[in-house]
Amino acid sequence: MTEIEKKYGISDIIKKGIGVSSGIAIGKIYKLDSGHLDTPSFCYMDKSYIPLEIKRFKDAIRQSKKQLLNIKKQIIKNGKGAEHVPIIDAHIMMLGDEKLVKDTIKIIKDEMVNAEWALKMVLKSLSDFFSRVDDVYLRERGSDIEHVGDRIIRNLMGKKHEGISDIKGDVIVVSHDIAPTDTIQMTKGNVLAFLTDVGGRTSHTAIVARSLEIPAVVGLENISQMINDGDAVIVDGTIGTVVINPSKDTIKEYKKKKKDYEDHDRFYHKYKALSAQTIDGHRIKIMGNIEMIEEVPSIMDHGADGIGLYRTEFLYLNRRHMPSEEEHLKAYKAVVEKIAPNPATIRTLDIGGDKFISLMELAEEINPAMGLRAIRFCLKKPDVFKTQLRAILRASAFGKARIMFPMISGIDELLAAKALLEESKNELRQEGKPFDENIEIGMMIEVPSAAIIADMLAKEVSFFSIGTNDLIQYALAIDRGNEHVAYLYEPLHPAVLRIIKSVIDAGHNAGIEVGVCGEMAGEPEYAVILMGLGIDQLSMNAFSILRVKRIIRHARLSEAEEMASRILNSGAVSDADKSLINEILMRNN
């Protein structure tokens, strides 16, 4: 009888978590001691010891930086995972973050406490800040600060850092948490899968796991305490399930599922090189949504026609000083060059409201979602805005970059943004710095007022991108984060579809392209309806691309148009429409 059988008296114990990287793995557990730390408690320091304690803290930071630089050197030398080096660079940069370093030193001095406790207090403050951020992509960046903090604390405590690269044999790694710097060192075939107590789908750890195609389940709460080295487990990263101590019959069943999954994966990957073209010859552009450069290989591997949404907020996080033009340029240039010759649509800063960051000392707002955010913030801070605009323009000299303004609510805002862009162009011309003189300028339609005057706005831009997440929220007066009304969030609400249709018509009448970059775009059933409404482009996460390509290739534009027309006129999706969508999904399956 195994240890887990002794502990629970049964086999086939099933744990549910968050599947962040698809695939099935069957193997033995390797426990990695790189996660949760029991930090030393509060310790009062005599005043005479404070300088030594500050020195101890600074030494731990230097040691942490040295460790990360060595990891970076090894990865570059091995040539595997080199595209993820920017994550390590970001962690190195965080080690110099003023809030992290200066605030810790201040607490050591003012409270006369040990460095571990002072750092713990700073990390808690940062964690609380990120936990309040509504935007899931920004919220997950808090985990990077925690990983950096854990590394410093380990060095303060003299704890050894166990390296994933040293693991021998094929194993399934389990830990309280795994830093992205550790995940990058995983090589497919050695680490079969990994499991963690904490984590989310958009963390850097999850992004790296998907790019390396390593099955992973996170958010398992206490998995690191439930199992031990050598225990047998099955990991299903597609649905977020872990089977502990599986029976022979269960192993046999999952071996078949694993083969079916791999066959299914190969089945979908045949669509990678194919365009999203309907049976009757209508083509839709399929683009990818990204936040970091390490996501580019994944969207390319899934056959994206380019980047439809590049979120840039990460550049402003965890720092008190604004990113410089050169820092912006480095990030944008890398993405533009990597996706070339396809286009990269770079969205300007969409931060504020619930997305405030430490470097911006702005007052709290009663209703942040409708307050000083996105383009409103940028127009209030033209120096910050122009730094970003200049960098995007300069990046356009290295590939096809497009600029997209978020949360435009009226013509005056759009004209003001364009005026600052023209100022930036003139400055660059005078400085002799090259850029694409014909760079395309677009805007997001995510505010109902912009949708109503889309015909006016269309005359001023080269393309529209409909941000359905916010548009649905604002149009239906629903807070998506409020569990009491979340059930009312309905993408196929006739009002929402009529708004989308009116925007598409306004764009086409002005001769410009109209796309969708919200979550709606990545759902195959919605994609068909959006195509029927006349959409030109759909932008989504990497793992929706092949599914959406497939349904479009097995649909007819004529039937999609008829279905969209019926829904617009009847105000609901009928059983006949659901049957048609299912029929399309099953064609040539």
ABEGO torsion letter per residue (X at the ends): XBAAAAAAGBBGBBBBBBBABBEBBBBBBBBBBABBBBBBBBBBBBAAAAAAAAAAAAAAAAAAAAAAAAAAAAAAAAGBGAAAAAAAAAAAAAAABAAAAAAAAAAAAAAGBBAAAAAAAAAAAAAAAAAABABAAAAAAAAAAAAAAAAAAAAAAGBBBBBAAABBEBBBBBBABBBAAAAAABBBGABABBBBABEBAABAAAAAAAAAGBBBBBGAGAAAAABBBGBBBBBBAAAGBBBBGBBAAAAAAAAAAAAAAAAAAAAAAAAAABBBBBAAGBBBBBBBBBABAAAAAAAAAAGBAEBABBBAAAAABGBABBBBAAAAAAAAAAAAAAAOABBBBBBBBBBEEAABBAABBBBBBABAAABBBEAAAAAABAAAAAAAAAAAAAAAAAEBBBBBBBGBABAAAAAAAAAAAAAAAAAAAAAGBBBBAABBBBBBBABAAAAAAAAAAAAABABBBBBAAAAAAAAAGBBAABAAAAAABBAABAAAAAAAAAAAAAAAAAGBBBBBABAAAABAAAAAAAAAAGBABBBBBAAAAAAAAAAAAABBAAAAAAAAAAAAAAGBBBAAAAAAAAAAAABGX
